[in-house]
Structures are given as structure tokens and as C-alpha cells.
């Protein structure tokens, strides 16, 4: 019959009387310059294109029903 081998080394885990078992995780630094922007930018780009075509009139003007 096989016997279990030695237990794996527990890394970055501490036991504290007040907090109990605490562990630390590794999170790499986020490079903000390489993050993708949200999908809302697509709408802003469309508005800019429309404004360029209409020479400053990016929004539709209200028309009086009279």
C-alpha cells in the first residue's frame, strides 16, 4: 500500500491570533498604457466623425413640428 509523501511547502501563508489564516497573492503591475479602452469609445469616435462631416454640428438639431 502506498503511503502519502511529504506535504507541499505552504508559501505566503501566515497564521495570526487575531485574523486567523492569512495568505498573500501575487498580482503583476498593470501597464495602463497597454490596457484596452472601454467599448464606449467607439460611440465617441462615431460622434467625432459625424461632427467633422457636419463641420461642428455633432448633434441632431430639433425640428419644430409647425
PyMOL Python script that loads the backbone (N, CA, C, O; Angstrom):
from pymol import cmd

cmd.read_pdbstr("""\
ATOM      1  N   UNK A   1       0.844  -1.176   0.000  1.00  0.00           N
ATOM      2  CA  UNK A   1       0.000   0.000   0.000  1.00  0.00           C
ATOM      3  C   UNK A   1       0.896   1.248   0.000  1.00  0.00           C
ATOM      4  O   UNK A   1       1.929   1.289   0.669  1.00  0.00           O
ATOM      5  N   UNK A   2       0.473   2.267  -0.770  1.00  0.00           N
ATOM      6  CA  UNK A   2       1.274   3.486  -0.863  1.00  0.00           C
ATOM      7  C   UNK A   2       1.046   4.372   0.356  1.00  0.00           C
ATOM      8  O   UNK A   2      -0.063   4.462   0.883  1.00  0.00           O
ATOM      9  N   UNK A   3       2.078   4.998   0.772  1.00  0.00           N
ATOM     10  CA  UNK A   3       1.964   5.971   1.859  1.00  0.00           C
ATOM     11  C   UNK A   3       2.112   7.365   1.254  1.00  0.00           C
ATOM     12  O   UNK A   3       2.875   7.549   0.305  1.00  0.00           O
ATOM     13  N   UNK A   4       1.400   8.335   1.786  1.00  0.00           N
ATOM     14  CA  UNK A   4       1.499   9.680   1.221  1.00  0.00           C
ATOM     15  C   UNK A   4       2.896  10.256   1.426  1.00  0.00           C
ATOM     16  O   UNK A   4       3.535  10.036   2.456  1.00  0.00           O
ATOM     17  N   UNK A   5       3.354  11.001   0.415  1.00  0.00           N
ATOM     18  CA  UNK A   5       4.661  11.638   0.515  1.00  0.00           C
ATOM     19  C   UNK A   5       4.596  12.832   1.447  1.00  0.00           C
ATOM     20  O   UNK A   5       3.586  13.066   2.112  1.00  0.00           O
ATOM     21  N   UNK A   6       5.658  13.564   1.486  1.00  0.00           N
ATOM     22  CA  UNK A   6       5.676  14.721   2.379  1.00  0.00           C
ATOM     23  C   UNK A   6       4.742  15.805   1.838  1.00  0.00           C
ATOM     24  O   UNK A   6       4.502  15.883   0.633  1.00  0.00           O
ATOM     25  N   UNK A   7       4.228  16.627   2.724  1.00  0.00           N
ATOM     26  CA  UNK A   7       3.283  17.680   2.339  1.00  0.00           C
ATOM     27  C   UNK A   7       4.010  18.784   1.577  1.00  0.00           C
ATOM     28  O   UNK A   7       5.195  19.029   1.801  1.00  0.00           O
ATOM     29  N   UNK A   8       3.289  19.446   0.675  1.00  0.00           N
ATOM     30  CA  UNK A   8       3.872  20.547  -0.076  1.00  0.00           C
ATOM     31  C   UNK A   8       4.142  21.721   0.852  1.00  0.00           C
ATOM     32  O   UNK A   8       3.442  21.928   1.843  1.00  0.00           O
ATOM     33  N   UNK A   9       5.165  22.478   0.512  1.00  0.00           N
ATOM     34  CA  UNK A   9       5.505  23.653   1.290  1.00  0.00           C
ATOM     35  C   UNK A   9       4.422  24.718   1.085  1.00  0.00           C
ATOM     36  O   UNK A   9       4.047  25.017  -0.048  1.00  0.00           O
ATOM     37  N   UNK A  10       3.929  25.280   2.172  1.00  0.00           N
ATOM     38  CA  UNK A  10       2.898  26.309   2.105  1.00  0.00           C
ATOM     39  C   UNK A  10       3.598  27.658   2.012  1.00  0.00           C
ATOM     40  O   UNK A  10       4.348  28.046   2.907  1.00  0.00           O
ATOM     41  N   UNK A  11       3.340  28.374   0.905  1.00  0.00           N
ATOM     42  CA  UNK A  11       4.024  29.638   0.665  1.00  0.00           C
ATOM     43  C   UNK A  11       3.086  30.812   0.925  1.00  0.00           C
ATOM     44  O   UNK A  11       1.890  30.749   0.642  1.00  0.00           O
ATOM     45  N   UNK A  12       3.649  31.867   1.462  1.00  0.00           N
ATOM     46  CA  UNK A  12       2.950  33.145   1.663  1.00  0.00           C
ATOM     47  C   UNK A  12       1.680  33.002   2.501  1.00  0.00           C
ATOM     48  O   UNK A  12       0.702  33.710   2.261  1.00  0.00           O
ATOM     49  N   UNK A  13       1.683  32.105   3.470  1.00  0.00           N
ATOM     50  CA  UNK A  13       0.536  31.932   4.349  1.00  0.00           C
ATOM     51  C   UNK A  13       1.023  32.070   5.781  1.00  0.00           C
ATOM     52  O   UNK A  13       2.006  31.444   6.179  1.00  0.00           O
ATOM     53  N   UNK A  14       0.325  32.896   6.552  1.00  0.00           N
ATOM     54  CA  UNK A  14       0.671  33.072   7.955  1.00  0.00           C
ATOM     55  C   UNK A  14      -0.569  32.836   8.802  1.00  0.00           C
ATOM     56  O   UNK A  14      -1.696  33.039   8.350  1.00  0.00           O
ATOM     57  N   UNK A  15      -0.346  32.412  10.016  1.00  0.00           N
ATOM     58  CA  UNK A  15      -1.434  32.233  10.971  1.00  0.00           C
ATOM     59  C   UNK A  15      -1.300  33.305  12.036  1.00  0.00           C
ATOM     60  O   UNK A  15      -0.233  33.478  12.625  1.00  0.00           O
ATOM     61  N   UNK A  16      -2.378  34.017  12.279  1.00  0.00           N
ATOM     62  CA  UNK A  16      -2.381  35.112  13.229  1.00  0.00           C
ATOM     63  C   UNK A  16      -3.488  34.856  14.243  1.00  0.00           C
ATOM     64  O   UNK A  16      -4.533  34.303  13.901  1.00  0.00           O
ATOM     65  N   UNK A  17      -3.259  35.257  15.486  1.00  0.00           N
ATOM     66  CA  UNK A  17      -4.252  35.037  16.536  1.00  0.00           C
ATOM     67  C   UNK A  17      -5.504  35.870  16.268  1.00  0.00           C
ATOM     68  O   UNK A  17      -6.620  35.393  16.475  1.00  0.00           O
ATOM     69  N   UNK A  18      -5.329  37.090  15.816  1.00  0.00           N
ATOM     70  CA  UNK A  18      -6.461  37.989  15.609  1.00  0.00           C
ATOM     71  C   UNK A  18      -7.169  37.696  14.284  1.00  0.00           C
ATOM     72  O   UNK A  18      -8.388  37.524  14.260  1.00  0.00           O
ATOM     73  N   UNK A  19      -6.421  37.637  13.192  1.00  0.00           N
ATOM     74  CA  UNK A  19      -7.014  37.493  11.869  1.00  0.00           C
ATOM     75  C   UNK A  19      -7.203  36.046  11.445  1.00  0.00           C
ATOM     76  O   UNK A  19      -7.980  35.780  10.528  1.00  0.00           O
ATOM     77  N   UNK A  20      -6.532  35.119  12.070  1.00  0.00           N
ATOM     78  CA  UNK A  20      -6.619  33.723  11.658  1.00  0.00           C
ATOM     79  C   UNK A  20      -5.621  33.444  10.544  1.00  0.00           C
ATOM     80  O   UNK A  20      -4.497  33.946  10.572  1.00  0.00           O
ATOM     81  N   UNK A  21      -6.021  32.658   9.582  1.00  0.00           N
ATOM     82  CA  UNK A  21      -5.138  32.285   8.482  1.00  0.00           C
ATOM     83  C   UNK A  21      -5.163  33.379   7.420  1.00  0.00           C
ATOM     84  O   UNK A  21      -6.227  33.757   6.929  1.00  0.00           O
ATOM     85  N   UNK A  22      -3.985  33.882   7.071  1.00  0.00           N
ATOM     86  CA  UNK A  22      -3.874  34.940   6.076  1.00  0.00           C
ATOM     87  C   UNK A  22      -2.916  34.503   4.988  1.00  0.00           C
ATOM     88  O   UNK A  22      -1.892  33.879   5.266  1.00  0.00           O
ATOM     89  N   UNK A  23      -3.245  34.828   3.760  1.00  0.00           N
ATOM     90  CA  UNK A  23      -2.381  34.499   2.640  1.00  0.00           C
ATOM     91  C   UNK A  23      -2.167  35.707   1.758  1.00  0.00           C
ATOM     92  O   UNK A  23      -3.008  36.603   1.695  1.00  0.00           O
ATOM     93  N   UNK A  24      -1.033  35.725   1.078  1.00  0.00           N
ATOM     94  CA  UNK A  24      -0.725  36.804   0.152  1.00  0.00           C
ATOM     95  C   UNK A  24      -0.701  36.238  -1.256  1.00  0.00           C
ATOM     96  O   UNK A  24      -0.213  35.131  -1.482  1.00  0.00           O
ATOM     97  N   UNK A  25      -1.234  37.006  -2.204  1.00  0.00           N
ATOM     98  CA  UNK A  25      -1.219  36.572  -3.590  1.00  0.00           C
ATOM     99  C   UNK A  25      -0.389  37.558  -4.397  1.00  0.00           C
ATOM    100  O   UNK A  25      -0.218  38.711  -3.999  1.00  0.00           O
ATOM    101  N   UNK A  26       0.120  37.105  -5.517  1.00  0.00           N
ATOM    102  CA  UNK A  26       0.933  37.937  -6.396  1.00  0.00           C
ATOM    103  C   UNK A  26       0.070  38.451  -7.535  1.00  0.00           C
ATOM    104  O   UNK A  26      -0.561  37.675  -8.253  1.00  0.00           O
ATOM    105  N   UNK A  27       0.052  39.763  -7.691  1.00  0.00           N
ATOM    106  CA  UNK A  27      -0.657  40.387  -8.804  1.00  0.00           C
ATOM    107  C   UNK A  27       0.363  41.251  -9.540  1.00  0.00           C
ATOM    108  O   UNK A  27       0.923  42.174  -8.947  1.00  0.00           O
ATOM    109  N   UNK A  28       0.616  40.975 -10.813  1.00  0.00           N
ATOM    110  CA  UNK A  28       1.599  41.779 -11.541  1.00  0.00           C
ATOM    111  C   UNK A  28       1.108  43.207 -11.748  1.00  0.00           C
ATOM    112  O   UNK A  28      -0.094  43.469 -11.722  1.00  0.00           O
ATOM    113  N   UNK A  29       2.046  44.123 -11.953  1.00  0.00           N
ATOM    114  CA  UNK A  29       1.706  45.521 -12.188  1.00  0.00           C
ATOM    115  C   UNK A  29       0.918  45.660 -13.479  1.00  0.00           C
ATOM    116  O   UNK A  29       1.194  44.974 -14.464  1.00  0.00           O
ATOM    117  N   UNK A  30      -0.067  46.554 -13.468  1.00  0.00           N
ATOM    118  CA  UNK A  30      -0.859  46.803 -14.665  1.00  0.00           C
ATOM    119  C   UNK A  30      -0.241  47.959 -15.438  1.00  0.00           C
ATOM    120  O   UNK A  30       0.001  49.030 -14.882  1.00  0.00           O
ATOM    121  N   UNK A  31       0.006  47.737 -16.701  1.00  0.00           N
ATOM    122  CA  UNK A  31       0.557  48.784 -17.549  1.00  0.00           C
ATOM    123  C   UNK A  31      -0.617  49.521 -18.185  1.00  0.00           C
ATOM    124  O   UNK A  31      -1.265  49.014 -19.101  1.00  0.00           O
ATOM    125  N   UNK A  32      -0.872  50.703 -17.691  1.00  0.00           N
ATOM    126  CA  UNK A  32      -2.050  51.459 -18.103  1.00  0.00           C
ATOM    127  C   UNK A  32      -1.980  51.829 -19.580  1.00  0.00           C
ATOM    128  O   UNK A  32      -3.010  51.900 -20.252  1.00  0.00           O
ATOM    129  N   UNK A  33      -0.783  52.065 -20.085  1.00  0.00           N
ATOM    130  CA  UNK A  33      -0.667  52.469 -21.486  1.00  0.00           C
ATOM    131  C   UNK A  33      -1.064  51.347 -22.440  1.00  0.00           C
ATOM    132  O   UNK A  33      -1.428  51.620 -23.584  1.00  0.00           O
ATOM    133  N   UNK A  34      -1.003  50.094 -21.996  1.00  0.00           N
ATOM    134  CA  UNK A  34      -1.327  48.968 -22.863  1.00  0.00           C
ATOM    135  C   UNK A  34      -2.726  48.408 -22.630  1.00  0.00           C
ATOM    136  O   UNK A  34      -3.135  47.476 -23.322  1.00  0.00           O
ATOM    137  N   UNK A  35      -3.471  48.961 -21.661  1.00  0.00           N
ATOM    138  CA  UNK A  35      -4.820  48.478 -21.405  1.00  0.00           C
ATOM    139  C   UNK A  35      -5.756  48.926 -22.520  1.00  0.00           C
ATOM    140  O   UNK A  35      -5.614  50.019 -23.067  1.00  0.00           O
ATOM    141  N   UNK A  36      -6.704  48.073 -22.844  1.00  0.00           N
ATOM    142  CA  UNK A  36      -7.686  48.442 -23.854  1.00  0.00           C
ATOM    143  C   UNK A  36      -8.739  49.337 -23.224  1.00  0.00           C
ATOM    144  O   UNK A  36      -9.060  49.205 -22.043  1.00  0.00           O
ATOM    145  N   UNK A  37      -9.263  50.233 -24.013  1.00  0.00           N
ATOM    146  CA  UNK A  37     -10.279  51.147 -23.520  1.00  0.00           C
ATOM    147  C   UNK A  37     -11.640  50.477 -23.565  1.00  0.00           C
ATOM    148  O   UNK A  37     -11.806  49.429 -24.189  1.00  0.00           O
ATOM    149  N   UNK A  38     -12.606  51.081 -22.904  1.00  0.00           N
ATOM    150  CA  UNK A  38     -13.943  50.512 -22.877  1.00  0.00           C
ATOM    151  C   UNK A  38     -14.608  50.653 -24.233  1.00  0.00           C
ATOM    152  O   UNK A  38     -14.113  51.375 -25.099  1.00  0.00           O
ATOM    153  N   UNK A  39     -15.709  49.979 -24.419  1.00  0.00           N
ATOM    154  CA  UNK A  39     -16.406  49.980 -25.702  1.00  0.00           C
ATOM    155  C   UNK A  39     -17.141  51.288 -25.960  1.00  0.00           C
ATOM    156  O   UNK A  39     -17.623  51.513 -27.070  1.00  0.00           O
ATOM    157  N   UNK A  40     -17.237  52.159 -24.951  1.00  0.00           N
ATOM    158  CA  UNK A  40     -17.923  53.430 -25.133  1.00  0.00           C
ATOM    159  C   UNK A  40     -17.155  54.345 -26.084  1.00  0.00           C
ATOM    160  O   UNK A  40     -17.742  55.253 -26.672  1.00  0.00           O
ATOM    161  N   UNK A  41     -15.878  54.123 -26.238  1.00  0.00           N
ATOM    162  CA  UNK A  41     -15.057  54.972 -27.091  1.00  0.00           C
ATOM    163  C   UNK A  41     -15.514  54.883 -28.542  1.00  0.00           C
ATOM    164  O   UNK A  41     -15.391  55.852 -29.290  1.00  0.00           O
ATOM    165  N   UNK A  42     -16.037  53.732 -28.943  1.00  0.00           N
ATOM    166  CA  UNK A  42     -16.493  53.556 -30.319  1.00  0.00           C
ATOM    167  C   UNK A  42     -17.579  54.581 -30.658  1.00  0.00           C
ATOM    168  O   UNK A  42     -17.584  55.147 -31.751  1.00  0.00           O
ATOM    169  N   UNK A  43     -18.489  54.814 -29.726  1.00  0.00           N
ATOM    170  CA  UNK A  43     -19.537  55.799 -29.934  1.00  0.00           C
ATOM    171  C   UNK A  43     -18.985  57.214 -30.004  1.00  0.00           C
ATOM    172  O   UNK A  43     -19.460  58.034 -30.788  1.00  0.00           O
ATOM    173  N   UNK A  44     -17.977  57.499 -29.179  1.00  0.00           N
ATOM    174  CA  UNK A  44     -17.382  58.825 -29.208  1.00  0.00           C
ATOM    175  C   UNK A  44     -16.687  59.080 -30.537  1.00  0.00           C
ATOM    176  O   UNK A  44     -16.755  60.182 -31.081  1.00  0.00           O
ATOM    177  N   UNK A  45     -16.018  58.053 -31.055  1.00  0.00           N
ATOM    178  CA  UNK A  45     -15.341  58.205 -32.338  1.00  0.00           C
ATOM    179  C   UNK A  45     -16.358  58.473 -33.444  1.00  0.00           C
ATOM    180  O   UNK A  45     -16.108  59.279 -34.340  1.00  0.00           O
ATOM    181  N   UNK A  46     -17.505  57.797 -33.382  1.00  0.00           N
ATOM    182  CA  UNK A  46     -18.545  57.992 -34.384  1.00  0.00           C
ATOM    183  C   UNK A  46     -19.044  59.436 -34.324  1.00  0.00           C
ATOM    184  O   UNK A  46     -19.250  60.066 -35.361  1.00  0.00           O
ATOM    185  N   UNK A  47     -19.240  59.958 -33.110  1.00  0.00           N
ATOM    186  CA  UNK A  47     -19.702  61.334 -32.963  1.00  0.00           C
ATOM    187  C   UNK A  47     -18.685  62.308 -33.543  1.00  0.00           C
ATOM    188  O   UNK A  47     -19.058  63.299 -34.172  1.00  0.00           O
ATOM    189  N   UNK A  48     -17.398  62.028 -33.333  1.00  0.00           N
ATOM    190  CA  UNK A  48     -16.368  62.916 -33.861  1.00  0.00           C
ATOM    191  C   UNK A  48     -16.374  62.907 -35.384  1.00  0.00           C
ATOM    192  O   UNK A  48     -16.215  63.949 -36.019  1.00  0.00           O
ATOM    193  N   UNK A  49     -16.561  61.720 -35.966  1.00  0.00           N
ATOM    194  CA  UNK A  49     -16.609  61.628 -37.426  1.00  0.00           C
ATOM    195  C   UNK A  49     -17.801  62.409 -37.976  1.00  0.00           C
ATOM    196  O   UNK A  49     -17.686  63.128 -38.969  1.00  0.00           O
ATOM    197  N   UNK A  50     -18.950  62.253 -37.311  1.00  0.00           N
ATOM    198  CA  UNK A  50     -20.144  62.976 -37.746  1.00  0.00           C
ATOM    199  C   UNK A  50     -19.944  64.485 -37.613  1.00  0.00           C
ATOM    200  O   UNK A  50     -20.380  65.250 -38.473  1.00  0.00           O
ATOM    201  N   UNK A  51     -19.288  64.907 -36.542  1.00  0.00           N
ATOM    202  CA  UNK A  51     -19.049  66.328 -36.333  1.00  0.00           C
ATOM    203  C   UNK A  51     -18.123  66.881 -37.407  1.00  0.00           C
ATOM    204  O   UNK A  51     -18.292  68.010 -37.865  1.00  0.00           O
ATOM    205  N   UNK A  52     -17.150  66.080 -37.800  1.00  0.00           N
ATOM    206  CA  UNK A  52     -16.227  66.524 -38.835  1.00  0.00           C
ATOM    207  C   UNK A  52     -16.950  66.682 -40.172  1.00  0.00           C
ATOM    208  O   UNK A  52     -16.681  67.617 -40.926  1.00  0.00           O
ATOM    209  N   UNK A  53     -17.869  65.760 -40.457  1.00  0.00           N
ATOM    210  CA  UNK A  53     -18.636  65.845 -41.699  1.00  0.00           C
ATOM    211  C   UNK A  53     -19.552  67.065 -41.697  1.00  0.00           C
ATOM    212  O   UNK A  53     -19.681  67.764 -42.702  1.00  0.00           O
ATOM    213  N   UNK A  54     -20.185  67.309 -40.547  1.00  0.00           N
ATOM    214  CA  UNK A  54     -21.154  68.405 -40.453  1.00  0.00           C
ATOM    215  C   UNK A  54     -20.507  69.726 -40.051  1.00  0.00           C
ATOM    216  O   UNK A  54     -21.205  70.719 -39.851  1.00  0.00           O
ATOM    217  N   UNK A  55     -19.201  69.747 -39.931  1.00  0.00           N
ATOM    218  CA  UNK A  55     -18.442  70.955 -39.582  1.00  0.00           C
ATOM    219  C   UNK A  55     -18.929  71.578 -38.276  1.00  0.00           C
ATOM    220  O   UNK A  55     -19.310  72.748 -38.239  1.00  0.00           O
ATOM    221  N   UNK A  56     -18.911  70.788 -37.213  1.00  0.00           N
ATOM    222  CA  UNK A  56     -19.226  71.330 -35.902  1.00  0.00           C
ATOM    223  C   UNK A  56     -20.587  70.960 -35.371  1.00  0.00           C
ATOM    224  O   UNK A  56     -20.833  71.129 -34.177  1.00  0.00           O
ATOM    225  N   UNK A  57     -21.480  70.464 -36.195  1.00  0.00           N
ATOM    226  CA  UNK A  57     -22.807  70.093 -35.728  1.00  0.00           C
ATOM    227  C   UNK A  57     -22.818  68.594 -35.440  1.00  0.00           C
ATOM    228  O   UNK A  57     -23.227  67.790 -36.277  1.00  0.00           O
ATOM    229  N   UNK A  58     -22.355  68.229 -34.224  1.00  0.00           N
ATOM    230  CA  UNK A  58     -22.247  66.810 -33.904  1.00  0.00           C
ATOM    231  C   UNK A  58     -23.586  66.207 -33.482  1.00  0.00           C
ATOM    232  O   UNK A  58     -23.793  65.000 -33.608  1.00  0.00           O
ATOM    233  N   UNK A  59     -24.492  67.045 -32.982  1.00  0.00           N
ATOM    234  CA  UNK A  59     -25.782  66.523 -32.530  1.00  0.00           C
ATOM    235  C   UNK A  59     -26.875  66.942 -33.504  1.00  0.00           C
ATOM    236  O   UNK A  59     -26.776  67.982 -34.154  1.00  0.00           O
ATOM    237  N   UNK A  60     -27.902  66.133 -33.597  1.00  0.00           N
ATOM    238  CA  UNK A  60     -29.022  66.456 -34.469  1.00  0.00           C
ATOM    239  C   UNK A  60     -29.800  67.622 -33.875  1.00  0.00           C
ATOM    240  O   UNK A  60     -30.037  67.671 -32.667  1.00  0.00           O
ATOM    241  N   UNK A  61     -30.185  68.533 -34.707  1.00  0.00           N
ATOM    242  CA  UNK A  61     -30.947  69.689 -34.263  1.00  0.00           C
ATOM    243  C   UNK A  61     -32.430  69.337 -34.206  1.00  0.00           C
ATOM    244  O   UNK A  61     -32.934  68.574 -35.031  1.00  0.00           O
ATOM    245  N   UNK A  62     -33.118  69.905 -33.218  1.00  0.00           N
ATOM    246  CA  UNK A  62     -34.553  69.671 -33.096  1.00  0.00           C
ATOM    247  C   UNK A  62     -35.287  70.425 -34.203  1.00  0.00           C
ATOM    248  O   UNK A  62     -34.940  71.556 -34.544  1.00  0.00           O
ATOM    249  N   UNK A  63     -36.292  69.782 -34.744  1.00  0.00           N
ATOM    250  CA  UNK A  63     -37.076  70.393 -35.812  1.00  0.00           C
ATOM    251  C   UNK A  63     -38.446  70.719 -35.245  1.00  0.00           C
ATOM    252  O   UNK A  63     -39.078  69.874 -34.613  1.00  0.00           O
ATOM    253  N   UNK A  64     -38.905  71.942 -35.470  1.00  0.00           N
ATOM    254  CA  UNK A  64     -40.228  72.339 -34.992  1.00  0.00           C
ATOM    255  C   UNK A  64     -41.295  71.650 -35.836  1.00  0.00           C
ATOM    256  O   UNK A  64     -41.200  71.674 -37.063  1.00  0.00           O
ATOM    257  N   UNK A  65     -42.325  71.028 -35.214  1.00  0.00           N
ATOM    258  CA  UNK A  65     -43.353  70.335 -35.981  1.00  0.00           C
ATOM    259  C   UNK A  65     -44.349  71.278 -36.658  1.00  0.00           C
ATOM    260  O   UNK A  65     -45.255  70.802 -37.342  1.00  0.00           O
ATOM    261  N   UNK A  66     -44.217  72.588 -36.495  1.00  0.00           N
ATOM    262  CA  UNK A  66     -45.173  73.557 -37.051  1.00  0.00           C
ATOM    263  C   UNK A  66     -45.096  73.687 -38.531  1.00  0.00           C
ATOM    264  O   UNK A  66     -45.843  74.466 -39.122  1.00  0.00           O
TER     265      UNK A  66
END
""", "prot")
cmd.dss("prot")
cmd.show_as("cartoon", "prot")
cmd.util.cbc("prot")
cmd.orient("prot")
